[in-house]
Amino acid sequence: MKLRLLISVVILASIFGIAQEPQTAPPAPATTQPQSQQPQQPVPTAPVKPTPSPAAPKPTPAQPANPPGTKAQPIDLIWGLKIPLRDGVRLNGTVYKPAHQTEPLPVIFTLTPYISDTYHERAYYFSQHGYVFVLVDVRGRGNSEGVFDPFVQEPHDGYDVVEFLAKQPWSNGKVTMWGGSYAGYDQWATLKELPPHLATVVPVASAHAGVDFPFFRGIWLSYDMQWLTDTSGRTPNSNLFGQSSFWIQKFTEMYRQQAPYETLDKIVGNTSTVFQKWLQHPTYDSYWQPLAPTPEQYSKMNIPILSITGDYDGDQPGAMSYYLEHMKYGSAATKERHYLIIGPWDHPGTRTPKKEVGGLTFGDASLLNMNDLHRQWYDWTLKGGPKPEFLRKHVAYYVIGPGAENWKYADSLDSIATEHRTLYLNSQNGQANDVFHSGQLSTQRASSPPDKYVYDPRDLRPGEQLEQEDIDKPITDERYALNLFGNGVVYHSEPFAEATEVSGYVKLTVWMAMDVPDTDFSVTLYEILPDGGSIVLTGDQLRARYRKSLSQPELVKPGTVERYDFTGFTWFSRRVSKGSRLRLVLNSPNSIFSEKNYNTGGRVEGESGKDARVAHINVYHDAEHPSALEIPIVK
């Protein structure tokens, strides 16, 4: 689902994409065998600035049920299975099962808003490998009854589906789920209700409503209306969803008109959605909180869990928030049965990995056969089969970069980094406003005058000059860093003396003052290669009023120097090359792909260009205000 704002653009194109499952599938590499463990470089993922085909990668093709040269096994179909819910609404299911089934089997189901036929390849595969697979349209979509209310309906509906399927004559009472993005959210939403017959889950690229979608750290996405249009009505809207030229056109209309974000549904031409209801809840409040497990619910979970995400997965913040909360609140016994895989993938790649993503080319080891890995997991947890060989330890992560491109393993996330290196922001005479006249990231603290930049919300150059075409290689594209238009500051590190693995979460503390009561910030971290090439590693964003709490806004007192902690970076693993530098870019988002903050301190969703105030930002790095970046090193 994202990104967030160059990493939002990068990841939006894959990140906030609660995107559909592809319908056709290229040949899949043969299984998920572990690779040798050698030190490797980390690959970043983070909220990135929305890339012009925002968060809307085309649906990922599923891996084929029958690789070339293999014979399809016969299956049977039950069309139109009606699944009753507690309020009388009936969901529609399509059942795939082994032909001439002689005994009850475990049941896998997917609960999707993208129309069940989208997952045909997955259902066909698992029904040929000893499982019953049921494709279920969510309430109000496809052939299911009721009205679609995104996210809100799924906890109770998921519970009811589990318990209904467990009682069918072809079921042995063990029920599990399959799916990513929205269908990853479904798994956590269902699990939190603790249905007795849910035996395991494999949540992939799981959106976390109110955390990484439909807003991230206080900032709404233009993509929200693209997604809501995709899921409008009962039938598929995948062609419209994937027409990037239309969405760039409509997002640009809002941008050029400097219209309030809350008018985006009218500009798009679709006022039939929950868009306006969502806008009444711009923080993680009582509307969003009930959709996620509580600490008590985490503590009561008692089934095996396999979580999967990727460095460039737009919904990585959601997927990792569930994992980290379960590690915090879950019982010791259940945490011991929770495994985590972090690949180099983007959002669709978490289900069907590809070697090439955003301008990067990964090694062959990255191409896990996800169908086979899921089958091995289900065989282990539902049939008493052997543990998947790939899961050597509780955490498997892929290191990207020259001299790496392999899988490594750890007992926990915290045990991966062996050192945390601090790099302090500094500049000479306040010069840090572009990549050619930048400040420094230094291991030594220094004291120097503040750097300054200006954010004028009425400046239309960024959207008009940088975002009117699809960005084919957003991870290696430099257009945003090279075109700040005076809006931002840049810092470079010294070249790395040796190739160094950076794996984990980076943290950034910046001391700033401004002359407006509110604005937005975006931070992106890059590796600048010895040959001058650029690679997005990770990113974060933050609305100033949420600097102290994401749920309790507090406007800024103009002129006051305050501390801003950027803690929303995505996890990444990359082997940074000898001679490479790190580049840190801090600016205020000005993009067609996100809500624009006009700096008044009012309700941002309703602000427009006529309300705009120009923000003058000072970035401090002196003895009293040591702005610094912390990076996780693996030796």
Secondary structure, 3 states (H helix, E strand, C coil): CCCCCHHHHHHHCCCCCCCCCCCCCCCCCCCCCCCCCCCCCEECCCCECCCCCCCCCCCCCCCCCCCCCCCCCCEEEEEEEEEECCCCCEEEEEEEEECCCCCCEEEEEEEECCCHHHHHHHHHHHHCCCCEEEEEECCCCCCCCCCCCCCCCHHHHHHHHHHHHHCCCCEEEEEEECCECHHHHHHHHHHCCCCCCEEEECCECCCCECCCECEECCEEECHHHHHHHHCCCCCCCHHHHCCHHHHHHHHHHHHHHCCCHHHHHHHHCCCCCCHHHHHCCCCCCCCCHHHCCCHHHHHHCCCCEEEEEEEECCCHHHHHHHHHHHHHHCCHHHHCCEEEEEEEEECHHHCCCCCEECCEECCHHHCCCHHHHHHHHHHHHHHCCCCCCCCCCCEEEEEECCCCCEEEEECCCCCCCCEEEEEEEECECCECCECCECEEEECCCCCEEEEEEEECCCCCHHHHHHCCCCCCCCCCCCHHHHCCCCCCEEEEECCCCCCEEEEECCEEEEEEEECCCCCEEEEEEEEECCCCCEEEEEEEEEEHHHCCCCCCCCCCCCCCCEEEEECCCCCEEEEECCCCEEEEEEECCCCCCECCCCCCCCCHHHCCHHHCCCEEEEEEEECCECCEEEEEEEC
